[in-house]
């Protein structure tokens, strides 16, 4: 109780503090951290979560844990005047404790489109009073989107892709509709081979063969991480697909591919270049 009382006194924000642009930010979510660097306000960043590994400088910021398993003590020790939270941040009791002691929090909704990405950039920029610094970030996105649209128009192929996620040591999961993988696949101009359900479901040999993907899409975790491409290619059922047999397995960095941050249009362009260059 004494600790809680002390924290309440130490971190309770006054009305004047709320009116000032935040100077000590803890960022939760790789996309949010990318936005901060894009806005050139990384000097205000005092901490981030473990999904924040791009740009490389973000790896040097004090880490407060994984976004879904945060620690109130770890965050409060950094004395933030703002915590920017990805929608999936948690657990809820930790967020409730932060709110209880008066820490200002800004929750950023999960982006599913380029419009969502731009809205999140504008929201963060407005909160930090740096709207002018958002302009070049948004212009870069618009440029990438225009190039993507031109690329699709010039070569309108639309193969089917199946994104597979290896969750820990469990069975591979296939990304259905209304997932980040589904959105980036469609943004690139391709089709999601996984239909009939939303979210992720375990991939069975029967379903892998039935889906008949032209390409298998996997992601590596972090800088220098591994996706286990060989493992996916040789998994029961997957090895029977045309994609595996012909070596049509595409690997990309997870944050780049699924983060839906400032580089999303660039990621869609990169994804398209990988399968359009292999398309027969």
C-alpha positions in Angstrom: 0.0 0.0 0.0 2.9 2.4 0.8 4.5 1.6 -2.5 1.2 2.3 -4.4 0.8 5.6 -2.5 4.3 6.6 -3.4 3.8 5.8 -7.0 0.6 7.7 -7.1 2.4 10.8 -5.8 5.3 10.3 -8.1 3.4 9.7 -11.4 0.1 11.5 -11.0 0.0 14.0 -13.9 -1.1 17.5 -13.2 -3.4 19.5 -15.5 -0.4 21.5 -16.6 1.6 18.4 -17.5 -1.3 17.1 -19.5 -1.3 20.3 -21.5 2.4 20.0 -22.4 3.8 17.8 -25.2 5.1 14.5 -23.6 8.9 14.4 -23.2 9.4 10.9 -21.7 7.6 8.3 -23.8 7.4 4.5 -23.4 6.3 2.9 -26.6 4.5 -0.5 -26.7 4.3 -2.0 -30.2 6.8 -2.1 -33.0 4.7 0.0 -35.3 4.3 2.7 -32.7 8.0 2.8 -32.2 8.6 3.1 -35.9 6.3 6.0 -36.1 8.2 7.8 -33.3 11.4 7.4 -35.2 9.7 8.5 -38.4 8.5 11.6 -36.7 12.1 12.3 -35.5 11.1 12.3 -31.8 13.2 9.4 -30.7 15.0 11.6 -28.3 11.8 11.5 -26.2 11.7 7.7 -26.2 12.8 6.3 -22.8 11.7 2.7 -23.2 9.9 0.2 -25.5 8.7 -3.3 -25.6 10.5 -6.3 -27.2 8.6 -6.1 -30.5 10.2 -2.7 -31.0 13.4 -3.7 -32.8 13.3 -1.4 -35.9 15.1 0.8 -36.6 18.2 -0.7 -35.1 18.6 2.1 -32.6 15.3 1.0 -31.0 17.0 -2.1 -29.9 19.1 0.0 -27.5 16.2 1.5 -25.6 15.4 0.0 -22.2 12.9 -2.9 -22.6 9.8 -3.3 -20.5 8.9 -6.8 -21.7 6.6 -8.3 -24.3 3.6 -6.2 -25.2 1.1 -8.7 -23.9 3.0 -9.4 -20.7 4.0 -5.9 -19.4 5.1 -5.1 -15.9 3.9 -1.9 -14.3 7.0 -1.6 -12.2 9.2 -1.8 -15.3 7.3 0.9 -17.0 7.0 3.2 -14.0 10.7 2.9 -13.2 11.3 4.9 -16.5 9.1 7.8 -15.2 7.1 8.2 -18.4 4.7 11.1 -19.0 3.1 9.1 -21.8 2.8 5.4 -22.6 1.8 4.7 -26.2 0.0 1.4 -26.3 -0.7 -1.0 -29.1 -4.2 -2.3 -29.0 -3.1 -5.8 -27.9 -1.1 -4.5 -25.0 -1.6 -6.0 -21.6 -2.4 -7.7 -19.3 -5.4 -5.5 -18.3 -4.5 -5.4 -14.6 -1.2 -3.8 -15.4 -2.9 -1.2 -17.6 -5.4 -0.6 -14.8 -2.5 0.0 -12.3 -0.9 2.5 -14.6 -4.1 4.3 -15.0 -4.7 4.3 -11.2 -1.4 6.0 -10.5 -2.1 8.7 -13.2 0.1 7.7 -16.1 -1.2 9.2 -19.3 -1.8 6.5 -21.9 -2.6 6.7 -25.6 -4.0 3.5 -27.1 -3.4 3.0 -30.8 -5.9 0.9 -32.6 -4.6 -2.0 -34.7 -4.3 -0.9 -38.3 -5.8 -3.0 -41.1 -5.2 -0.6 -44.0 -3.0 2.2 -45.3 -5.7 4.6 -44.2 -5.5 3.2 -40.7 -1.7 3.5 -40.7 -1.9 7.2 -41.7 -4.6 7.9 -39.1 -2.3 6.4 -36.4 0.6 8.5 -37.6 -1.5 11.6 -37.4 -2.9 10.8 -34.0 0.6 10.3 -32.5 2.0 13.4 -34.2 -0.9 15.5 -32.9 -0.5 14.1 -29.4 3.2 15.0 -29.5 2.6 18.4 -31.2 4.7 17.5 -34.3 2.1 17.4 -37.1 4.5 19.1 -39.4 7.0 16.3 -38.9 4.4 13.8 -40.0 4.2 15.3 -43.6 7.3 13.6 -45.0 6.3 10.2 -43.4 2.8 10.4 -45.0 4.3 11.6 -48.4 6.6 8.6 -48.4 3.6 6.3 -47.8 1.7 7.9 -50.6 4.6 7.5 -53.0 4.9 3.8 -52.1 1.2 3.3 -52.6 1.2 5.0 -56.0 4.1 2.7 -57.0 2.3 -0.3 -55.7 -0.8 0.5 -57.7 1.2 1.1 -60.8 3.1 -2.2 -60.4 -0.2 -4.1 -60.0 -1.7 -2.4 -63.1 1.4 -3.2 -65.2 1.5 -6.8 -64.1 -1.9 -7.8 -62.7 -1.1 -11.3 -61.5 -2.9 -12.5 -58.3 -1.6 -15.8 -57.0 -2.8 -17.3 -53.8 -0.6 -17.1 -50.7 -0.9 -19.1 -47.4 0.7 -17.4 -44.4 1.9 -19.9 -41.8 2.8 -18.9 -38.2 4.8 -21.1 -35.9 3.6 -20.3 -32.4 6.3 -21.5 -30.0 6.6 -25.2 -30.2 3.0 -25.8 -31.2 1.5 -26.8 -34.5 1.8 -24.4 -37.4 -1.2 -21.9 -37.6 -2.7 -20.8 -40.9 -3.8 -17.2 -41.2 -7.4 -16.8 -42.2 -9.4 -13.7 -43.1 -9.3 -10.5 -41.0 -5.7 -11.0 -39.9 -2.7 -8.8 -40.6 -1.4 -11.5 -43.0 -4.7 -11.5 -44.8 -4.6 -7.7 -45.1 -1.0 -7.5 -46.4 -1.5 -10.3 -48.9 -4.6 -8.5 -50.4 -2.9 -5.1 -50.3 0.0 -6.6 -52.4 -2.6 -7.7 -55.0 -2.6 -11.4 -54.2 -5.3 -13.7 -52.7 -5.3 -15.4 -49.4 -5.5 -19.1 -50.0 -7.0 -19.6 -46.6 -10.8 -19.0 -46.7 -13.8 -19.9 -44.6 -12.7 -18.6 -41.2 -11.3 -15.5 -39.4 -8.1 -15.5 -37.4 -5.7 -18.3 -37.0 -6.3 -22.1 -36.9 -4.0 -25.1 -36.7 -2.9 -26.3 -40.1 -3.7 -29.9 -40.8 -2.1 -31.9 -43.7 -5.6 -32.2 -45.3 -6.3 -28.5 -45.1 -2.8 -27.6 -46.5 -3.4 -29.8 -49.6 -7.0 -28.6 -50.0 -6.0 -24.9 -50.0 -3.6 -25.4 -52.9 -1.5 -22.2 -52.3 0.7 -20.9 -55.0 3.1 -19.6 -52.4 3.7 -20.3 -48.7 4.5 -17.1 -46.8 6.4 -17.2 -43.5 8.1 -14.6 -41.3 11.2 -14.5 -39.2 11.2 -13.0 -35.7 13.4 -10.0 -35.2 16.8 -9.2 -36.6 18.6 -12.3 -37.7 15.8 -14.5 -36.5 14.7 -17.7 -38.2 11.3 -18.8 -39.4 12.2 -22.4 -39.9 11.5 -22.4 -43.6 12.8 -25.9 -44.0 10.6 -27.1 -41.2 7.5 -25.6 -42.9 8.4 -27.0 -46.3 8.7 -30.5 -44.8 5.7 -30.4 -42.5 3.1 -33.2 -43.2 0.7 -32.0 -45.9 2.7 -28.9 -46.7 5.3 -30.8 -48.5 2.6 -32.1 -50.9 1.6 -28.6 -52.0 2.7 -27.2 -55.2 4.2 -24.2 -53.4 6.6 -26.4 -51.3 7.4 -28.8 -54.2 8.5 -25.9 -56.4 10.3 -24.0 -53.6 7.8 -21.2 -53.5 8.3 -20.3 -49.9 8.6 -16.5 -49.2 10.2 -15.4 -46.0 10.0 -11.8 -44.7 10.7 -10.0 -41.4 7.6 -10.2 -39.2 7.4 -6.5 -38.2 8.0 -5.4 -41.7 5.4 -7.7 -43.1 2.7 -7.6 -40.4 3.4 -4.5 -38.4 1.2 -2.2 -40.3 3.4 0.8 -39.5 5.0 3.4 -41.8 6.7 0.8 -44.0 3.5 -1.2 -44.8 3.2 0.0 -48.4 6.9 -0.7 -48.9 6.3 -4.2 -47.4 3.5 -4.9 -49.9 5.7 -3.8 -52.7 8.5 -6.1 -51.5 6.1 -9.0 -51.1 4.7 -8.5 -54.6 8.2 -8.4 -56.1 9.0 -11.7 -54.4 6.1 -13.6 -55.9 5.8 -11.8 -59.2 9.4 -12.5 -59.9 8.8 -16.2 -59.3 5.4 -16.4 -61.0 5.3 -18.8 -63.9 
